Amino acid sequence: MTDVTQSTTVEEFEASAKAFLDANAPRKESEKKFVWGEGPDKVAVFEEKDRETELADVAKACDWRRKKYDAGFGWVTGPTEYGGAGLTAAHERAYLKLESQYEIPSQGPFTIGLGMVAPTILAHGSEVAKEAYLTKMYRADIVGCQLFSEPGAGSDLASLQTKAVRDGDEWIITGQKVWTTGAQYSDLGEIIARTDADMPKHKGLTGFIVDMHAPGVEVRPLRQMTGGASFNEVFFNEVRVRDDHRLGDVNNGWNVALTTLMNERAAIGAGGGGGGGINMYTRVIEMVRHLGLDTDPLVRNELANLLIHQKVAGYNNQRAMDKIKAGQLPGPEMSIAKLAGTLNSLRLCDFVSKVLGPKLIADSGEWGTYAWSALILGTPGGRIAGGSDEIMRNIVGERVLGLPKDLGIDSKSPFKDLKVGTQKD
Ligand SMILES: Cc1cc2nc3c(=O)[nH]c(=O)nc-3n(C[C@H](O)[C@H](O)[C@H](O)COP(=O)(O)OP(=O)(O)OC[C@H]3O[C@@H](n4cnc5c(N)ncnc54)[C@H](O)[C@@H]3O)c2cc1C
């Protein structure tokens, strides 16, 4: 590994990063232009890929990450004792800004492993786990996934039922997880399991690192309405995990989960435009021109509305980023950012549906019409992942506006107050 830690100033670091990028990746031709009828027509939130293409893309992503790690740019802010470069957040921002100017394989397969799981291992893992996994994760020798949600526990995560029972120096895990993104190509997972059923539900949970290839782990794909299968059900049948793979103290799993979820919202809130590196809004404007609707005052009015909402969300994100730059932790801004992002996607979908009309659902071969259906079918997923719109509204209501606390849903008896068939009127 090149020793970039010798570069003390951000300027020196930038110079070595630029030399690495120039030698290893082509530069993007200035700002990518969107030309109607040319180039990629992908506007999907979840790209539909067959397994072979998906695995080939993951391999390309890993190759790039390995190269970058070996050159010293794979974990810029990470502690040197676990394989990081030990530099500052300013160094990392400088690298990411530079990297965005080059054509590199999509780094999507690492969103969960590096965006959420690795920071949790760093914060709560044993020395054995940190030494065994952090370098390997940042070098893409292994990929990680998040095993939280269950059929009966999503928004109300603390209701989860997968259990871990201690057996000497090991734990035996049994249960089922669901919606596990990327489990099909992951080597390691962060799991939260119930270790004490007699304690209050938030208290009897513990986090673990589990080997996704261990005996008793079964991954089954879930087909989405977009056609792809990005998520999975994961079954655990008496899977053994060593105690040094525990995250944090026994029965302190809720705090471990919160570390991961805070990182998840930050990652989703900061999400990009998608679709072959071209901003969705640029595509929408071009679509309106192509359909000859750019002089229609009603269409123009709605388009202006869309762009204003996008700008406002951008300013809120900027506020959160500035807080991070100033060394503060982002607070409920991340929930506002997540909510604003998904509501803007919904507005975009409504607009596209109205403007395209039946062209949206008829695969006529006309470029860039039917292709939008992938965006419309994928957008609802974003409104649920990482905390649904309703949950984000609860957080904003309680922590920003100071409204009374949400009473929550009793997952064991969600409709207990509904007296169906007994009302007289
Ligand atoms: C794209 C995507 C990727 C995902 N990836 C992962 C992953 O990698 N790992 C993982 O563990 N999970 C993952 N999930 C699961 C995700 O975290 C859950 O779907 C989410 O937390 C919602 O839980 P649920 O699906 O059980 O819905 P529920 O919690 O059952 O909610 C159903 C409906 O009730 C509403 N609701 C629930 N509680 C309240 C309340 N208190 N007040 C108001 N309304 C409420 C919700 O907003 C929703 O509309 C993913 C989900 C999606 C869509």
Ligand as a Chemical Component Dictionary entry (heavy atoms), coordinates in Angstrom:
data_LIG
# 
_chem_comp.id                   LIG 
_chem_comp.type                 NON-POLYMER 
_chem_comp.pdbx_formal_charge   0 
_chem_comp.three_letter_code    LIG 
# 
loop_
_chem_comp_atom.comp_id 
_chem_comp_atom.atom_id 
_chem_comp_atom.alt_atom_id 
_chem_comp_atom.type_symbol 
_chem_comp_atom.charge 
_chem_comp_atom.model_Cartn_x 
_chem_comp_atom.model_Cartn_y 
_chem_comp_atom.model_Cartn_z 
_chem_comp_atom.pdbx_ordinal 
LIG C1  C1  C 0 -35.598 -0.835 -0.828 1  
LIG C2  C2  C 0 -35.546 -1.470 0.513  2  
LIG C3  C3  C 0 -34.345 -1.959 1.012  3  
LIG C4  C4  C 0 -34.305 -2.538 2.286  4  
LIG N1  N1  N 0 -33.117 -3.074 2.714  5  
LIG C5  C5  C 0 -33.082 -3.643 3.955  6  
LIG C6  C6  C 0 -31.865 -4.254 4.415  7  
LIG O1  O1  O 0 -30.848 -4.318 3.709  8  
LIG N2  N2  N 0 -31.869 -4.807 5.640  9  
LIG C7  C7  C 0 -32.956 -4.783 6.459  10 
LIG O2  O2  O 0 -32.878 -5.264 7.578  11 
LIG N3  N3  N 0 -34.136 -4.251 6.027  12 
LIG C8  C8  C 0 -34.212 -3.673 4.800  13 
LIG N4  N4  N 0 -35.393 -3.134 4.353  14 
LIG C9  C9  C 0 -36.574 -3.203 5.200  15 
LIG C10 C10 C 0 -37.006 -1.853 5.766  16 
LIG O3  O3  O 0 -36.154 -1.421 6.795  17 
LIG C11 C11 C 0 -38.464 -2.011 6.250  18 
LIG O4  O4  O 0 -39.243 -2.320 5.111  19 
LIG C12 C12 C 0 -38.982 -0.747 6.881  20 
LIG O5  O5  O 0 -38.356 -0.522 8.124  21 
LIG C13 C13 C 0 -40.519 -0.818 7.096  22 
LIG O6  O6  O 0 -40.873 -1.991 7.763  23 
LIG P1  P1  P 0 -42.021 -2.974 7.201  24 
LIG O7  O7  O 0 -41.734 -3.229 5.764  25 
LIG O8  O8  O 0 -42.078 -4.127 8.122  26 
LIG O9  O9  O 0 -43.352 -2.128 7.279  27 
LIG P2  P2  P 0 -44.220 -1.858 8.592  28 
LIG O10 O10 O 0 -43.328 -1.411 9.692  29 
LIG O11 O11 O 0 -45.093 -3.032 8.844  30 
LIG O12 O12 O 0 -45.092 -0.629 8.134  31 
LIG C14 C14 C 0 -46.258 -0.776 7.329  32 
LIG C15 C15 C 0 -46.880 0.599  7.160  33 
LIG O13 O13 O 0 -47.259 1.123  8.457  34 
LIG C16 C16 C 0 -46.692 2.401  8.677  35 
LIG N5  N5  N 0 -46.332 2.548  10.095 36 
LIG C17 C17 C 0 -45.666 1.645  10.861 37 
LIG N6  N6  N 0 -45.484 2.146  12.110 38 
LIG C18 C18 C 0 -46.045 3.385  12.120 39 
LIG C19 C19 C 0 -46.185 4.400  13.102 40 
LIG N7  N7  N 0 -45.684 4.245  14.338 41 
LIG N8  N8  N 0 -46.813 5.550  12.753 42 
LIG C20 C20 C 0 -47.303 5.736  11.498 43 
LIG N9  N9  N 0 -47.221 4.793  10.518 44 
LIG C21 C21 C 0 -46.582 3.644  10.818 45 
LIG C22 C22 C 0 -45.446 2.416  7.787  46 
LIG O14 O14 O 0 -45.072 3.738  7.441  47 
LIG C23 C23 C 0 -45.923 1.627  6.575  48 
LIG O15 O15 O 0 -46.630 2.464  5.699  49 
LIG C24 C24 C 0 -35.471 -2.593 3.076  50 
LIG C25 C25 C 0 -36.685 -2.122 2.564  51 
LIG C26 C26 C 0 -36.744 -1.582 1.296  52 
LIG C27 C27 C 0 -38.057 -1.113 0.761  53 
# 
loop_
_chem_comp_bond.comp_id 
_chem_comp_bond.atom_id_1 
_chem_comp_bond.atom_id_2 
_chem_comp_bond.value_order 
_chem_comp_bond.pdbx_ordinal 
LIG C1  C2  SING 1  
LIG C2  C3  SING 2  
LIG C2  C26 DOUB 3  
LIG C3  C4  DOUB 4  
LIG C4  N1  SING 5  
LIG C4  C24 SING 6  
LIG N1  C5  DOUB 7  
LIG C5  C6  SING 8  
LIG C5  C8  SING 9  
LIG C6  O1  DOUB 10 
LIG C6  N2  SING 11 
LIG N2  C7  SING 12 
LIG C7  O2  DOUB 13 
LIG C7  N3  SING 14 
LIG N3  C8  DOUB 15 
LIG C8  N4  SING 16 
LIG N4  C9  SING 17 
LIG N4  C24 SING 18 
LIG C9  C10 SING 19 
LIG C10 O3  SING 20 
LIG C10 C11 SING 21 
LIG C11 O4  SING 22 
LIG C11 C12 SING 23 
LIG C12 O5  SING 24 
LIG C12 C13 SING 25 
LIG C13 O6  SING 26 
LIG O6  P1  SING 27 
LIG P1  O7  DOUB 28 
LIG P1  O8  SING 29 
LIG P1  O9  SING 30 
LIG O9  P2  SING 31 
LIG P2  O10 DOUB 32 
LIG P2  O11 SING 33 
LIG P2  O12 SING 34 
LIG O12 C14 SING 35 
LIG C14 C15 SING 36 
LIG C15 O13 SING 37 
LIG C15 C23 SING 38 
LIG O13 C16 SING 39 
LIG C16 N5  SING 40 
LIG C16 C22 SING 41 
LIG N5  C17 SING 42 
LIG N5  C21 SING 43 
LIG C17 N6  DOUB 44 
LIG N6  C18 SING 45 
LIG C18 C19 SING 46 
LIG C18 C21 DOUB 47 
LIG C19 N7  SING 48 
LIG C19 N8  DOUB 49 
LIG N8  C20 SING 50 
LIG C20 N9  DOUB 51 
LIG N9  C21 SING 52 
LIG C22 O14 SING 53 
LIG C22 C23 SING 54 
LIG C23 O15 SING 55 
LIG C24 C25 DOUB 56 
LIG C25 C26 SING 57 
LIG C26 C27 SING 58 
# 
